[in-house]
Amino acid sequence: MNDKKNKNRILVGNSFPFSLIRAVVTVTPVEIEHFRNIVAKAEIHSYWGHNSTIVAANQLLQIDVTPESERPALHLSQFNRPILNGYEFIECWILSPNFIENFRPRIGEEVLPEKIKSWHVLNIRWK
């Protein structure tokens, strides 16, 4: 992962399970360049769940968002905020690909960058 000195800790994934939203949140679409600037200065805690898109995401961000373990599970704090790697987060960054028309990857298939039309970033913030 990143150098952990003097960096903000952020939670990053390719999706977020709505079943874990049990408190008031705001969800804001964010430009990819803004997100790149944030991850470049952050200590990444990733729960990325799809191996098929991790290589393309790492290339896009020019930083490694591979989780420390395979498909790590989030759980909730007493305040209903996500916890990963022993840290509670008040926000989560979601980076998900928009695939070319009529394409859906097979389970376990690595997605080639040319199959990704664009990327979408969402910021989820707990109040």
Backbone as a printed PyTorch tensor [residue, N CA C, xyz], in Angstrom:
tensor([[[  0.8390,  -1.1860,   0.0000],
         [  0.0000,   0.0000,   0.0000],
         [  0.8750,   1.2370,   0.0000]],

        [[  0.2760,   2.3540,   0.2630],
         [  0.9840,   3.6270,   0.2450],
         [  1.8010,   3.8310,   1.5080]],

        [[  2.7210,   4.7820,   1.4480],
         [  3.4320,   5.2320,   2.6240],
         [  2.3810,   5.7850,   3.5810]],

        [[  2.3450,   5.2980,   4.8050],
         [  1.2670,   5.6480,   5.7180],
         [  1.5840,   6.8550,   6.5940]],

        [[  2.7210,   7.4990,   6.4080],
         [  3.0580,   8.6740,   7.2070],
         [  2.3880,   9.9150,   6.6430]],

        [[  1.7730,  10.6850,   7.5250],
         [  1.1970,  11.9820,   7.1790],
         [  0.2040,  11.9270,   6.0200]],

        [[ -0.5670,  10.8830,   5.9380],
         [ -1.5570,  10.7730,   4.8760],
         [ -2.9320,  10.5570,   5.4810]],

        [[ -3.9390,  11.0270,   4.7830],
         [ -5.3110,  10.7800,   5.1860],
         [ -5.6780,   9.3530,   4.8390]],

        [[ -6.4220,   8.7220,   5.7130],
         [ -6.8960,   7.3640,   5.5060],
         [ -8.2170,   7.4270,   4.7370]],

        [[ -8.3140,   6.7050,   3.6040],
         [ -9.5800,   6.6830,   2.8750],
         [ -9.9770,   5.2490,   2.5410]],

        [[-11.2860,   5.0580,   2.4360],
         [-11.8670,   3.7660,   2.1080],
         [-12.2520,   3.7770,   0.6390]],

        [[-11.7980,   2.7560,  -0.0970],
         [-12.0220,   2.6890,  -1.5450],
         [-12.5560,   1.3160,  -1.9240]],

        [[-13.5490,   1.3160,  -2.8110],
         [-14.0840,   0.0660,  -3.3220],
         [-14.6820,   0.2560,  -4.6970]],

        [[-15.1090,  -0.8330,  -5.2980],
         [-15.7220,  -0.7620,  -6.6220],
         [-17.2460,  -0.7250,  -6.5330]],

        [[-17.7870,  -0.9300,  -5.3360],
         [-19.2230,  -0.8190,  -5.0840],
         [-19.3970,  -0.7130,  -3.5710]],

        [[-20.6300,  -0.4500,  -3.1440],
         [-20.8990,  -0.4290,  -1.7120],
         [-22.2240,  -1.1360,  -1.4770]],

        [[-22.2660,  -2.0840,  -0.5460],
         [-23.5120,  -2.8120,  -0.2940],
         [-24.5420,  -1.9230,   0.4130]],

        [[-25.6490,  -1.6640,  -0.2520],
         [-26.6790,  -0.8140,   0.3290],
         [-27.2320,  -1.3930,   1.6210]],

        [[-27.1170,  -2.6870,   1.8170],
         [-27.5940,  -3.2880,   3.0610],
         [-26.7970,  -2.8150,   4.2730]],

        [[-25.6150,  -2.2330,   4.0380],
         [-24.8100,  -1.7030,   5.1380],
         [-25.0630,  -0.2180,   5.4000]],

        [[-25.9360,   0.3940,   4.6480],
         [-26.2780,   1.8000,   4.9240],
         [-27.4220,   1.7980,   5.9200]],

        [[-27.0780,   2.1320,   7.1610],
         [-28.0530,   2.1180,   8.2530],
         [-28.0620,   3.4390,   9.0000]],

        [[-27.5160,   4.4610,   8.3620],
         [-27.5030,   5.8090,   8.9150],
         [-27.6540,   6.7660,   7.7370]],

        [[-27.8430,   8.0310,   8.0300],
         [-28.0120,   9.0280,   6.9780],
         [-26.6840,   9.2230,   6.2480]],

        [[-26.7450,   9.1670,   4.9160],
         [-25.5670,   9.3960,   4.0890],
         [-25.9020,  10.3980,   2.9900]],

        [[-24.8690,  11.0130,   2.4560],
         [-24.9980,  11.7680,   1.2190],
         [-24.1370,  11.0610,   0.1850]],

        [[-24.6140,  11.0420,  -1.0360],
         [-23.8740,  10.4190,  -2.1290],
         [-23.6680,  11.4840,  -3.1900]],

        [[-22.4100,  11.7230,  -3.5350],
         [-22.0660,  12.7810,  -4.4740],
         [-21.2080,  12.2380,  -5.6050]],

        [[-21.6360,  12.4270,  -6.8580],
         [-20.7550,  12.0790,  -7.9790],
         [-19.5460,  13.0180,  -7.9910]],

        [[-18.3870,  12.4780,  -8.3330],
         [-17.1380,  13.2370,  -8.2980],
         [-16.3960,  13.0190,  -9.6140]],

        [[-15.7380,  14.0490, -10.0980],
         [-14.9190,  13.9350, -11.3070],
         [-13.7050,  13.0460, -11.0280]],

        [[-13.3200,  12.2850, -12.0260],
         [-12.2180,  11.3450, -11.8720],
         [-10.9100,  12.0510, -11.5040]],

        [[-10.6590,  13.2160, -12.0590],
         [ -9.4150,  13.9370, -11.7350],
         [ -9.3670,  14.3420, -10.2680]],

        [[-10.5030,  14.7450,  -9.7190],
         [-10.5740,  15.0860,  -8.2940],
         [-10.2360,  13.8490,  -7.4530]],

        [[-10.8010,  12.7160,  -7.8330],
         [-10.5410,  11.4790,  -7.1090],
         [ -9.0670,  11.0710,  -7.2160]],

        [[ -8.4900,  11.2170,  -8.3920],
         [ -7.0560,  10.9030,  -8.5580],
         [ -6.2010,  11.7290,  -7.6010]],

        [[ -6.5240,  13.0090,  -7.4630],
         [ -5.7770,  13.8780,  -6.5480],
         [ -5.9190,  13.4140,  -5.1050]],

        [[ -7.0860,  12.9430,  -4.7390],
         [ -7.3210,  12.4790,  -3.3760],
         [ -6.5380,  11.2000,  -3.0980]],

        [[ -6.6250,  10.2100,  -3.9880],
         [ -5.9330,   8.9410,  -3.7280],
         [ -4.4150,   9.0990,  -3.7720]],

        [[ -3.9370,  10.0430,  -4.5410],
         [ -2.4880,  10.2540,  -4.6260],
         [ -1.8990,  10.7060,  -3.2960]],

        [[ -2.7210,  11.3210,  -2.4470],
         [ -2.2490,  11.8610,  -1.1760],
         [ -2.7450,  11.0590,   0.0220]],

        [[ -3.3090,   9.8820,  -0.2210],
         [ -4.0010,   9.1720,   0.8470],
         [ -3.3950,   7.8060,   1.1510]],

        [[ -3.6960,   7.3460,   2.3360],
         [ -3.4320,   5.9720,   2.7460],
         [ -4.6880,   5.1900,   2.3560]],

        [[ -4.5510,   4.3020,   1.3990],
         [ -5.6980,   3.5900,   0.8310],
         [ -6.0270,   2.3500,   1.6590]],

        [[ -7.3000,   2.2230,   2.0100],
         [ -7.8380,   1.0060,   2.6090],
         [ -8.8870,   0.5170,   1.6340]],

        [[ -8.5620,  -0.5470,   0.9450],
         [ -9.3940,  -1.0230,  -0.1550],
         [-10.1240,  -2.3070,   0.2090]],

        [[-11.3700,  -2.3740,  -0.2030],
         [-12.1410,  -3.6120,  -0.0880],
         [-12.6060,  -4.0440,  -1.4790]],

        [[-11.8340,  -3.6680,  -2.4970],
         [-12.1700,  -3.9530,  -3.8970],
         [-12.5480,  -5.4190,  -4.0430]],

        [[-13.7000,  -5.6850,  -4.6290],
         [-14.2060,  -7.0420,  -4.6630],
         [-14.1610,  -7.7300,  -6.0090]],

        [[-13.8200,  -7.0150,  -7.0660],
         [-13.8160,  -7.6320,  -8.3930],
         [-12.4080,  -7.6500,  -8.9610]],

        [[-11.8010,  -8.8220,  -8.9730],
         [-10.4650,  -8.9450,  -9.5530],
         [-10.4550,  -8.5770, -11.0270]],

        [[-11.6100,  -8.6730, -11.6760],
         [-11.6830,  -8.4200, -13.1190],
         [-11.3350,  -6.9840, -13.4950]],

        [[-11.5420,  -6.0320, -12.5890],
         [-11.3010,  -4.6250, -12.9350],
         [-10.1610,  -3.9770, -12.1490]],

        [[ -9.5200,  -4.7050, -11.2610],
         [ -8.4860,  -4.0900, -10.4140],
         [ -7.2790,  -3.6120, -11.2210]],

        [[ -6.8720,  -4.3610, -12.2290],
         [ -5.7160,  -3.9540, -13.0370],
         [ -6.0220,  -2.6430, -13.7600]],

        [[ -7.1950,  -2.5560, -14.3710],
         [ -7.5850,  -1.3360, -15.0880],
         [ -7.7210,  -0.1550, -14.1260]],

        [[ -8.2560,  -0.3920, -12.9380],
         [ -8.3970,   0.6850, -11.9390],
         [ -7.0270,   1.1730, -11.4890]],

        [[ -6.1080,   0.2510, -11.2480],
         [ -4.7540,   0.6390, -10.8420],
         [ -4.0700,   1.4650, -11.9330]],

        [[ -4.2700,   1.0810, -13.1910],
         [ -3.6900,   1.8420, -14.3000],
         [ -4.3050,   3.2360, -14.3820]],

        [[ -5.6120,   3.3160, -14.2420],
         [ -6.3050,   4.5940, -14.3080],
         [ -5.8370,   5.5490, -13.2150]],

        [[ -5.7400,   5.0420, -11.9930],
         [ -5.3840,   5.8850, -10.8480],
         [ -3.8830,   6.0690, -10.6760]],

        [[ -3.1070,   5.2180, -11.3190],
         [ -1.6450,   5.2150, -11.1690],
         [ -1.2480,   5.0060,  -9.7080]],

        [[ -2.0280,   4.1760,  -9.0470],
         [ -1.7880,   3.8100,  -7.6520],
         [ -2.4260,   2.4380,  -7.4400]],

        [[ -1.9320,   1.6620,  -6.5140],
         [ -2.4480,   0.3190,  -6.2910],
         [ -3.5910,   0.3440,  -5.2790]],

        [[ -4.7750,  -0.0480,  -5.7190],
         [ -5.9290,  -0.1330,  -4.8190],
         [ -6.3050,  -1.5910,  -4.5330]],

        [[ -5.3380,  -2.4920,  -4.7040],
         [ -5.5640,  -3.9030,  -4.3970],
         [ -5.7130,  -4.0540,  -2.8820]],

        [[ -6.7590,  -4.7540,  -2.4260],
         [ -6.9260,  -4.9390,  -0.9780],
         [ -5.8160,  -5.7810,  -0.3690]],

        [[ -5.6310,  -5.6350,   0.9380],
         [ -4.6100,  -6.4120,   1.6500],
         [ -4.9430,  -7.8930,   1.6790]],

        [[ -6.2360,  -8.2200,   1.6490],
         [ -6.6580,  -9.6210,   1.6000],
         [ -7.7170,  -9.7520,   0.5050]],

        [[ -7.9620, -10.9860,   0.0650],
         [ -8.9190, -11.1970,  -1.0120],
         [-10.3450, -10.9590,  -0.5250]],

        [[-11.0470, -10.0670,  -1.2070],
         [-12.4500,  -9.7360,  -0.9400],
         [-12.7290,  -9.4710,   0.5390]],

        [[-12.0500,  -8.4920,   1.1250],
         [-12.2680,  -8.2080,   2.5480],
         [-13.7010,  -7.7450,   2.8150]],

        [[-14.1980,  -8.1020,   3.9760],
         [-15.5690,  -7.7470,   4.3460],
         [-15.5810,  -6.5110,   5.2360]],

        [[-16.4880,  -5.6080,   4.9120],
         [-16.7200,  -4.4540,   5.7650],
         [-17.6530,  -4.8680,   6.9010]],

        [[-17.5330,  -4.2050,   8.0350],
         [-18.5430,  -4.3300,   9.0720],
         [-18.8180,  -2.9390,   9.6120]],

        [[-19.7970,  -2.8050,  10.4730],
         [-20.2300,  -1.4850,  10.9140],
         [-19.8280,  -1.2080,  12.3530]],

        [[-19.5350,   0.0730,  12.5990],
         [-19.2330,   0.5340,  13.9520],
         [-20.5380,   0.7200,  14.7230]],

        [[-20.4310,   1.0730,  15.9760],
         [-21.6230,   1.3610,  16.7800],
         [-22.3890,   2.5660,  16.2340]],

        [[-21.7350,   3.3610,  15.3910],
         [-22.3690,   4.5280,  14.7700],
         [-22.8470,   4.2220,  13.3490]],

        [[-22.8190,   2.9350,  12.9840],
         [-23.2540,   2.4680,  11.6630],
         [-22.4080,   3.0040,  10.5160]],

        [[-21.1280,   3.2190,  10.7990],
         [-20.1680,   3.6180,   9.7660],
         [-19.3050,   2.4000,   9.4210]],

        [[-18.7810,   2.3550,   8.1940],
         [-17.9750,   1.1840,   7.7970],
         [-16.6360,   1.1190,   8.5230]],

        [[-16.2470,  -0.1120,   8.8280],
         [-14.9480,  -0.3910,   9.4440],
         [-14.2050,  -1.3710,   8.5460]],

        [[-12.9350,  -1.0740,   8.2970],
         [-12.0390,  -1.9670,   7.5720],
         [-10.6450,  -1.8090,   8.1570]],

        [[ -9.9410,  -2.9040,   8.3140],
         [ -8.5760,  -2.9020,   8.8440],
         [ -8.4890,  -2.2290,  10.2140]],

        [[ -9.5830,  -2.3060,  10.9930],
         [ -9.5920,  -1.7180,  12.3280],
         [ -9.8770,  -0.2260,  12.3740]],

        [[-10.1420,   0.3900,  11.2120],
         [-10.4150,   1.8190,  11.1600],
         [-11.8700,   2.0820,  10.7960]],

        [[-12.4760,   3.0630,  11.4550],
         [-13.8240,   3.5090,  11.1330],
         [-13.7080,   4.6620,  10.1350]],

        [[-14.5720,   4.6700,   9.1420],
         [-14.5290,   5.6950,   8.0990],
         [-15.8350,   6.4900,   8.0810]],

        [[-15.7160,   7.7880,   7.8180],
         [-16.9180,   8.6190,   7.6810],
         [-17.2650,   8.8540,   6.2180]],

        [[-16.3780,   8.3690,   5.3270],
         [-16.6890,   8.4470,   3.9070],
         [-16.0790,   7.2580,   3.1890]],

        [[-16.6470,   6.9860,   2.0220],
         [-16.1940,   5.8790,   1.1910],
         [-16.1930,   6.3510,  -0.2570]],

        [[-15.1610,   5.9900,  -0.9880],
         [-15.0350,   6.3530,  -2.3940],
         [-15.2870,   5.1220,  -3.2440]],

        [[-16.2010,   5.2380,  -4.1800],
         [-16.5590,   4.1380,  -5.0670],
         [-16.0810,   4.4840,  -6.4730]],

        [[-15.3060,   3.6010,  -7.0650],
         [-14.8510,   3.7540,  -8.4440],
         [-15.3700,   2.5580,  -9.2200]],

        [[-16.2480,   2.8060, -10.1680],
         [-16.7960,   1.6850, -10.9320],
         [-16.7440,   1.9730, -12.4230]],

        [[-16.4850,   0.9350, -13.2000],
         [-16.3750,   1.1210, -14.6440],
         [-17.7410,   1.1700, -15.3220]],

        [[-17.8140,   1.9310, -16.3840],
         [-18.9450,   1.9110, -17.3070],
         [-18.4450,   1.1580, -18.5240]],

        [[-18.9830,  -0.0410, -18.7320],
         [-18.5220,  -0.8850, -19.8240],
         [-19.1040,  -0.4460, -21.1610]],

        [[-18.4460,  -0.8650, -22.2280],
         [-18.9710,  -0.5960, -23.5620],
         [-20.3280,  -1.2890, -23.6980]],

        [[-21.1230,  -0.8200, -24.6120],
         [-22.4730,  -1.3370, -24.7970],
         [-22.4650,  -2.8440, -25.0570]],

        [[-23.4050,  -3.5280, -24.4380],
         [-23.6150,  -4.9700, -24.5790],
         [-22.4750,  -5.8370, -24.0300]],

        [[-21.6470,  -5.2790, -23.1480],
         [-20.5700,  -6.0710, -22.5490],
         [-20.8260,  -6.2340, -21.0580]],

        [[-20.7110,  -7.4580, -20.6100],
         [-20.7370,  -7.7670, -19.1840],
         [-19.7060,  -8.8660, -18.9840]],

        [[-18.6930,  -8.6190, -18.1320],
         [-17.6330,  -9.6250, -17.9840],
         [-18.1490, -10.9210, -17.3620]],

        [[-17.5640, -12.0270, -17.8160],
         [-17.8520, -13.3200, -17.1950],
         [-17.1920, -13.3480, -15.8190]],

        [[-17.6910, -14.1640, -14.9280],
         [-17.1190, -14.2940, -13.5880],
         [-15.6630, -14.7070, -13.7310]],

        [[-14.7840, -13.9450, -13.0790],
         [-13.3590, -14.2420, -13.1080],
         [-12.6120, -13.7090, -14.3130]],

        [[-13.3300, -13.1210, -15.2760],
         [-12.6950, -12.5950, -16.4800],
         [-12.0450, -11.2390, -16.1840]],

        [[-10.7690, -11.0940, -16.5120],
         [-10.1210,  -9.7890, -16.3780],
         [-10.6170,  -8.9020, -17.5060]],

        [[-11.0390,  -7.7090, -17.1520],
         [-11.5950,  -6.7880, -18.1400],
         [-10.4630,  -5.9990, -18.7810]],

        [[-10.3780,  -6.0850, -20.0840],
         [ -9.3750,  -5.3170, -20.8140],
         [ -9.7850,  -3.8460, -20.8150]],

        [[ -8.8080,  -2.9460, -20.7350],
         [ -9.1390,  -1.5140, -20.6860],
         [-10.0350,  -1.0420, -21.8410]],

        [[ -9.9130,  -1.6490, -23.0270],
         [-10.7420,  -1.2090, -24.1570],
         [-12.2210,  -1.5890, -23.9840]],

        [[-12.5350,  -2.4400, -23.0100],
         [-13.9330,  -2.7900, -22.7200],
         [-14.5790,  -1.7800, -21.7590]],

        [[-13.7590,  -0.8930, -21.2120],
         [-14.2650,   0.1170, -20.2880],
         [-14.4040,   1.4320, -21.0400]],

        [[-15.6390,   1.9020, -21.1270],
         [-15.9370,   3.1440, -21.8410],
         [-15.5030,   4.3660, -21.0180]],

        [[-15.7760,   4.3200, -19.7190],
         [-15.4340,   5.4160, -18.8170],
         [-15.5280,   4.9010, -17.3850]],

        [[-15.2490,   5.7720, -16.4440],
         [-15.3140,   5.4250, -15.0260],
         [-16.2420,   6.3980, -14.3230]],

        [[-16.8370,   5.9150, -13.2470],
         [-17.7690,   6.7110, -12.4570],
         [-17.2900,   6.6970, -11.0120]],

        [[-17.2400,   7.8700, -10.3860],
         [-16.7960,   7.9590,  -8.9940],
         [-17.9280,   8.5200,  -8.1470]],

        [[-18.1800,   7.8660,  -7.0320],
         [-19.1500,   8.3510,  -6.0680],
         [-18.4540,   8.4960,  -4.7050]],

        [[-18.8340,   9.5220,  -3.9850],
         [-18.3690,   9.7070,  -2.6150],
         [-19.5750,   9.5330,  -1.7040]],

        [[-19.4920,   8.5530,  -0.7950],
         [-20.5380,   8.3400,   0.1980],
         [-20.0150,   8.8970,   1.5150]],

        [[-20.7810,   9.7800,   2.1250],
         [-20.3690,  10.3960,   3.3950],
         [-21.4540,  10.1750,   4.4440]],

        [[-21.0250,   9.6320,   5.5920],
         [-21.9390,   9.4110,   6.7160],
         [-22.0120,  10.6590,   7.5730]],

        [[-23.2160,  10.9940,   8.0130],
         [-23.4030,  12.1900,   8.8700],
         [-23.2390,  11.8360,  10.3160]]])
